[in-house]
Amino acid sequence: MNINIDVSKGNTISAYLAGLLVHGTQLGMGILGFQRIIAKEAGHDAWISVILAGLVTHLTLWIIIKTMQKYPSADIYGIQDDVFGRRLGTAVSIIFIIYFILTAGIILRSYIEVVQTWVFPNLPTWILAGIILFLAYYTIVGGIRVIAGYTFFSIIATAWLVFDLYFPLEFARWEYLFPIMDTSFENLFRGMMAMSLTSVGFEVLYVVYPYVQNKDRVNKSAQLAVLVTYLIYLLVMIVTLVFFSQGQLMRTIWATLNLQKMVYLPILERFELVVISLWLIVILPNIMLYLWCSARGLKRLFCFNLRSSLYWILSVIYLASLTMLSRQQMNWLYTVHGKISIWVVYLYPYFLYVMVLLKQRTQRAKSKSKGESA
């Protein structure tokens, strides 16, 4: 496998669009119900856990970009092949591919669960899963530029939804936030860890980076994207904490959708149904990016055709999505994925960066030794 990727100029995106991809991938299904999971650990100080998670994400993203700057024309698959060697590098890359596929599958299954719970209880899973995966496939085969363009459209089309938070604020009880720092740092830390499933998405830069034109601006663009994402998370969390009591919040699975019930429009009775319908536009970039990253991995490792890889990946996800899962099983799946995400997205980048530095230091030492002997 070639470590570097030869990307034609017509297949590249700007750093600005790379930032939008990061934001679009982070903001997905997690925001619909992340409040209960974090508040379960940190109580009414859950908003502090959100801030801590944001700081850790900014630092991890910086490490990822520093790693990619060492290999400007390579992706994660090429870097791992160069650092760990062919066999070990391939094994680690397969883990990444499985992680990407698993994440796309969980996003798809979560959205289907929301639709079947809130909108169409009798809608067969195979119909909705088939429609979503077909839309994803149709966009992915257009390449990274088409995916980036759709992500831009998705953000523009749904950005106004944040203003809906004004309606539940009319019933806010700000005393629910006090006393501040009422819980231990250990609980805040556990709350921060519980947010891993909601925070992931920025790791797609490992695969997208070689396709960015002006790489010197990627860090600024991606960091700004993460900042905007976490400001939205923080706003949603604070509104939730001042609207629900702790007891109510512990019994609310999709707190963000419940907040939408407070939206009153003279011509529309159930605004949350509109939000759920529009959320399909939001989650599609999530699914598309993760599918594209996994298909790119199969192409890089085994020289599979991108379309052929997608056929296999989509078939696996489609069949897996047909499995009937209870709420308890979905919670277990979220927990498992959250733990995997911590290792793959938040811990591994630091290890890989250290290994890259050691690799380059060893290469410089060898070159210097050869130069002296010559």
KOLDOPA-732596 format. One record per residue: residue in three letters; x, y, z negated of N, C-alpha, C in turn. Coordinates in steps of 0.1 Angstrom, whole numbers, plus 5000, padded with zeros to 4 digits. Example, Ala and Ser with C-alpha at 12.3 -4.5 7.8 and 13.67 -1.06 7.14 Angstrom:
<atoms>
Ala513249434922512349554922513249674922
Ser512849784929513749894929512950004921
</atoms>
This chain:
<atoms>
Met500849885000500050005000500950135000
Asn500650225009501350355009500950434997
Ile501950484990501650564978500850694982
Asn501350754992500750884996499650865006
Ile498650955007497550945016497751055026
Asp497551015039497651115050496251165053
Val495951285047494551345049494551445060
Ser493751435069493651535080493051665075
Lys493351775081492851905076491351915076
Gly490751845086489251845087488551765077
Asn489351695069488651605058489051655044
Thr489451785043489851835030488751935025
Ile488851955012487852055006488652154998
Ser488052264995488752374988488752344973
Ala489652414966489652384951488352434945
Tyr487752524950486452574945485452454946
Leu485352384957484452274958484852154949
Ala486152144947486652034938486152064924
Gly486052194920485552224907484052194906
Leu483352224917481852194918481652044916
Leu482551964923482451814921482551774907
Val483551834900483751804886482451834878
His481951954880480752004873479551914876
Gly479351884889478251804894478251664889
Thr479451614887479651474882479451464867
Gln479851564860479651564845478151584841
Leu477551674848476151704844475151604851
Gly474751504843473851404849472851354839
Met472751224838471751164829471951194814
Gly473251204811473551224797472951334790
Ile472751444797472151574791470751554787
Leu470051454793468651434790468451384776
Gly469451314770469151254757470451244748
Phe471451324750472651314742472551364728
Gln471551454726471451514712471251424701
Arg470351324703470051224692471351144688
Ile472051104698473251024695474351094687
Ile474451224691475551304684475051344670
Ala473751384669473151424656473051314646
Lys473051194652472951074643474251064635
Glu475351114641476651104634476951234627
Ala476651354633477151474627475951564621
Gly474751514622473651584616473451724623
His473051824615472751954622474052024625
Asp475251964622476452024627476851964641
Ala475951894648476251834660476851934671
Trp476452054670476952154679478452174678
Ile478952144666480452154664481152044671
Ser480451924671481051804678481151834693
Val480151904698480051944712481252024716
Ile481552124707482752214709484052134709
Leu484152044699485351964698485551874710
Ala484451814715484451734727484951814739
Gly484451944740484852024751486352054750
Leu486852084739488352114738489151994742
Val488751874737489451754741489351724756
Thr488251754762488051734776488951834784
His489051954780489852054787491352004786
Leu491751954775493151904774493451784782
Thr492451694782492651574790492651604805
Leu491751694809491751734823493051794827
Trp493651874818494951944821496051834823
Ile495951724815496951614816496751544829
Ile495451524833495151454846495751544858
Ile495551674857496051754868497551764868
Lys498151764856499651764856500151634862
Thr499451524859499851394865499751394881
Met498651454885498451454900499451554907
Gln499851654899500851754905502251684908
Lys502451574901503651494903503651414916
Tyr502351384920502151314933501051394941
Pro501451504947500451584954499651514965
Ser500151414971499551344982499051204979
Ala499051174966498551044962497351044953
Asp496650934952495550924943495950834932
Ile494950804923495350714911495850584915
Tyr495250524926495650394930497150394935
Gly497550494942498950504947499850524935
Ile499450614926500350644915500550524906
Gln499550444904499650324895500550224902
Asp500350214915501250114923502650154922
Asp502950284922504350334921504950314907
Val504150344897504650344884504750204878
Phe503650124880503649994873504049884882
Gly504249904895504549794904503349744911
Arg503449654921502349614929501349534921
Arg501749434913500749344907500049414895
Leu500849474886500249534875499449664879
Gly500049734889499249854894497949814900
Thr497949704907496649654913495649614902
Ala496149544892495249504881494649624874
Val495449724872494949844865493949924874
Ser494249924887493349984897492049914898
Ile492049784897490749704897489949744885
Ile490549764874489849814862489149944864
Phe489850034871489250164874488050144884
Ile488250054894487150034903485949984896
Ile486149884887485049834880484349944871
Tyr485150024865484650134857483750224866
Phe484250264878483450354886482150284890
Ile482150154894480950084897479950084886
Leu480550044874479750034862479050174859
Thr479750274860479250414857478150444866
Ala478350424879477250444889476050364886
Gly476250244883475050154880474350194868
Ile475050244857474350284845473550414848
Ile474150504856473350634859472050594867
Leu472250504876471050464884469950404875
Arg470350304867469450234858468750334848
Ser469550424843469050524834467950614840
Tyr468150654852467250744859465950664862
Ile466050534866464850454869464050434856
Glu464750414845464050404832463250524828
Val463850644831463150764828461950784836
Val462050754849460950764859459850674855
Gln460250544851459150444848458550474834
Thr459250544825458750584812457850704813
Trp458250804820457550934820456550954831
Val456850894843456050934855455250824861
Phe455950714865455250604872455650474864
Pro454850434854455150314846455050184855
Asn454250184865454150064873454950064886
Leu455850164887456650164899457750054899
Pro457749974909458749864909460149914910
Thr461049854902462449904902463149894915
Trp462749784923463449764935463249874946
Ile462049934945461750044954462650164951
Leu462550214939463350334935464850314937
Ala465350194932466750164933467150164948
Gly466350104957466650104971466750234977
Ile465750324974465750454979466950534975
Ile467250534962468450614957469750564963
Leu469950434964471150384969471250404984
Phe470150404991470250435006470650585008
Leu470050675000470350815001471850834998
Ala472350764988473750774984474650724995
Tyr474350605001475150555012475150645024
Tyr473950705027473850785039474750915037
Thr474950955025475751075023477251035022
Ile477550925015478950885013479650865027
Val478950795036479650765049480050895057
Gly479451005053479851135059481151185054
Gly481751125043483051165038482951265026
Ile484051295021484151385009483551525011
Arg483651575023483151705026481651715025
Val481051605030479551595030479151585015
Ile479851505007479451484993479651614986
Ala480751684989480951814982479851914986
Gly479451914999478352005003477051974997
Tyr476751844995475551804988475551854973
Thr476751834967476951874953476652024952
Phe477152104961476952244961475452274961
Phe474752204971473252224972472552184959
Ser473052074953472352024941472452124930
Ile473652184928473852284917472952404920
Ile472952454932472252574935470752554933
Ala470252434937468852404937468252384923
Thr469152344913468652314900469252404889
Ala470052504892470652594882469652664874
Trp468452694880467452774873466852704862
Leu466952574861466352494851466852534837
Val468052584836468552624823467752734816
Phe467052814824466152924818464952864811
Asp464652734814463452674807463652664792
Leu464852674787465152664773464552784765
Tyr464152884772463553004766462252964759
Phe461452874765460152844759460252774746
Pro461052664744461152604730461752704720
Leu462552804725463152894715462152984708
Glu460952994714459853064708459453004695
Phe459752874694459352794681460552764673
Ala461652834675462952794669462852824654
Arg463452734646463652754632465152754629
Trp465752864629467152884629467752824615
Glu466952814605467452764592467852614593
Tyr467352544604467852404606469352394608
Leu469952504612471452504615472252514602
Phe471652554591472352574579472152464569
Pro473152444560474452514559475452454570
Ile476252544575477252504585478352424579
Met478952334586479952244581479552164569
Asp478352114569477752044558478151894558
Thr478751854569479251714571480751704571
Ser481251584570482751564569483351574583
Phe484651594584485351604597485251464604
Glu485251354595485151224601483851204609
Asn482751264604481451254611481451344623
Leu482051454622482151544634482951474645
Phe484051404641484851334650484051214657
Arg483251144649482451034654481351094664
Gly480851214660479951274669480551314683
Met481851364682482551394694482751264702
Met483151154696483351034703482050984710
Ala480951004703479650964708479251034721
Met479951144723479551224735480351184747
Ser481151074746481951034757481251004770
Leu480050944769479250904781478751034788
Thr478451134780477951264785479051344792
Ser480351324786481451414791482151364803
Val482051234806482851184817482351244831
Gly483251234840482951284853484151354859
Phe484951424850486151494855487251394860
Glu487151264856488151174861488151144876
Val487051184882487051174897488151244904
Leu488751344897489851424903491051324906
Tyr491151214899492151114902492151074916
Val490951074922490751024936490551134945
Val489951244941489651364949490851444952
Tyr491751454943492851544943493651554957
Pro493951444963494751444976493951524987
Tyr492651534985491751594996491551744994
Val492251794983492051944981493152024988
Gln492652124995493652205003494552284994
Asn494052384986494852474978495052414964
Lys495952324963496052244950496552334938
Asp497152444941497552534930496452594923
Arg495252594929494052654922493152544916
Val493552414917492652314912492452324897
Asn493552344890493452354875492452454871
Lys492552574876491652684872490252654876
Ser490052604888488652574892488052464884
Ala488852354881488252244874488052274859
Gln488952354853488752394839487552484838
Leu487352574848486152664847484852574848
Ala484952474857483752384858483452314845
Val484452264838484252194825483752294815
Leu484252414815483752524806482252544808
Val481852564820480452584823479552464819
Thr480052344821479352224817479152224802
Tyr480252254795480052244780479352364774
Leu479352474781478452584776476952544777
Ile476652474788475252424790474952324779
Tyr475852224777475652124766475452194753
Leu476352294750476252364737474852434735
Leu474452504746473152574746472052474744
Val472052364751470952264750470952204736
Met472152174730472252124717471752214706
Ile472052344707471652444697470152454698
Val469552464710468152484711467452354705
Thr467952244708467452114702467452114687
Leu468552154681468752154667467752254660
Val467452364666466552464660465152434663
Phe464852344672463452304676462952184668
Phe463852084668463451954661464051954647
Ser463251894638463951864625464751744627
Gln465651714617466551594619465751464620
Gly464651454612463751334613463151324627
Gln462651434632462051424646463051394656
Leu464251444655465251424665465651274665
Met465751214654466151074653465150984660
Arg463951034662462850954668462650994683
Thr463451084688463351134701464451084710
Ile464151004720465150944729465651044739
Trp464751114746465051214756464651344751
Ala465451404743465151534736464951644746
Thr465851644757465751754766464451754774
Leu463951634777462651624784461551664775
Asn461651634762460651674752460651824751
Leu461751894752461852034752461052094764
Gln461052024775460352074787458852084785
Lys458352004775456952004772456452144767
Met457352224762457052354757456852454768
Val457352424780457152514792455752524796
Tyr455152644795453752654799453652744811
Leu453052684821452752764834451252754837
Pro450552854840449152854843448752754853
Ile449652724863449252634874449852494873
Leu450552474861451152344860451052294845
Glu450552174843450352134830451552054824
Arg452151974832453251894827454551924835
Phe455252024830456452074837457551964837
Glu457551884827458651784826458651684838
Leu457451674844457451584856458151644868
Val458151784868458851854879460351834876
Val460751844863462151834860462651694863
Ile461951594860462351454863462451434878
Ser461551494886461651474900462951544906
Leu463151674901464351744905465651684900
Trp465551604890466751544884467351444894
Leu466551394903467151304913468251374921
Ile467951504924468951584931470251594923
Val470051594909471251614900472051494899
Ile471451374898472151254896472751194909
Leu472251234920472851174933474351204934
Pro474751334932476251354933477051264923
Asn476451234911477151144902477351014908
Ile476250954913476350824919477150814931
Met477050924940477850924952479350934949
Leu479751014940481151034937481750904932
Tyr481050844922481550714917481650604927
Leu480550594936480650494946481750524956
Trp481950644959483050684969484350644963
Cys484550674950485850644943486050494943
Ser485050414940485250274940485550214954
Ala484850264964485050224978486450264983
Arg486850384979488250424982489250334976
Gly488950284964489850194957490050064964
Leu488950014969488949884976489649904989
Lys489450014996490150045008491650055006
Arg492050124995493450144993494150014989
Leu493549934980494149814975494149704985
Phe493049684992492849565000492649595015
Cys492749725018492549765032491149735038
Phe490149725029488749705033488249825040
Asn487349805050486649915056485749985046
Leu485650125046484850195036483350155037
Arg482850135049481450095050481249955044
Ser482149865048482049725043482049725028
Ser482949805022483149805008481849855001
Leu481249955008480050015002478849915003
Tyr478849835013477749725014477849635002
Trp479049594999479249494988478949564974
Ile479449684973479249754960477749784958
Leu477149844968475749874967474849754964
Ser475249634970474449514968474649474953
Val475849484948476049444934475249534924
Ile475249664927474549754918473049734920
Tyr472649714932471149694934470649574927
Leu471349464928470849344921470949364906
Ala472049424901472149444887471049544882
Ser470649634890469549734885468249664884
Leu468049544890466749474890466549404877
Thr467649394869467549324856466649404847
Met465749334841464849394831465549414818
Leu465749534814466449564802465549644792
Ser465549594779464849664769465549794765
Arg464949874757465550004752466749964743
Gln466649864735467849814727468949774736
Gln468649704746469749654755470349774763
Met469549874766470149994773471050064763
Asn470550074750471450144740472750074739
Trp472649934739473949854738474849884750
Leu474249894762474949924774475650064773
Tyr474950164768475450294766476650294757
Thr476450214746477550204736478850144742
Val478650034749479749964755480450054765
His479650124774480250214784480950334777
Gly480350374766481050484759482450454754
Lys482550324748483850284743484850264755
Ile484350204766485250194778485650334783
Ser484750424783485050564788486150624779
Ile486050604766487150664757488550614761
Trp488650484764489950424768490350474782
Val489450464791489750484805489950634808
Val489050714803488950864806489750944796
Tyr489750914783490351004774491650954768
Leu491950834768493250784763494250744774
Tyr493850674784494750634794495450744801
Pro494850854805495550964812496851014805
Tyr496851014791498051054784499150944786
Phe498750814785499750714787500250714801
Leu499450734811499850734825500850854827
Tyr500450964821501351084823502751064818
Val502850994806504150964800504850874809
Met504150774814504850674823505350734836
Val504550834841505050904853506250984850
Leu506351054838507551124835508751034833
Leu508550924827509650824825510150774838
Lys509150744847509550694861510350794868
Gln509950924868510651024875512051054869
Arg512151044855513351064849514350944852
Thr513850824853514650714857515150724871
Gln514350774880514750794894515750904895
Arg515651004888516651114888517951064883
Ala517950984872519150934867519850834877
Lys519050754884519650664894520250744905
Ser519550854910520050934921521351004917
Lys521451054904522651124899523751024898
Ser523450904894524550794893525150764906
Lys524250744916524650714930525550834935
Gly525150954932525851064937527251074932
Glu527351044919528751044913529650934918
Ser529050814920529850704925530250724939
Ala529350804947529750824961530850924961
</atoms>
